[in-house]
Amino acid sequence: MTLVSEMLKRLARTRQVFIATRSPYMVDCFDLDNIVVAEASDGATTLRNLPRAQYQQWLDDAWLCQISGSCRISG
């Protein structure tokens, strides 16, 4: 995961890069300022930055989602 994230960071120096992942490992490879959370609700998708205080809880929820296989994460 680290190798992939470093390659993406290098690419992002000269281009805009979007990554969609449910992996808490991938998310943890990037600075919080570079993470945008996408949530779907009632047929609409919202994008938002995660407040620093909520980041750890969101990451914990993502980790539990991966273990349980029932990924319905909300920020």
Secondary structure, DSSP 8 states (H G I E B T S, - for coil): -HHHHHHHHHHHTTS--------HHHHTTS-GGG-EEEEEETTEEEEEE--HHHHHHHHHHHHHHHHHS------
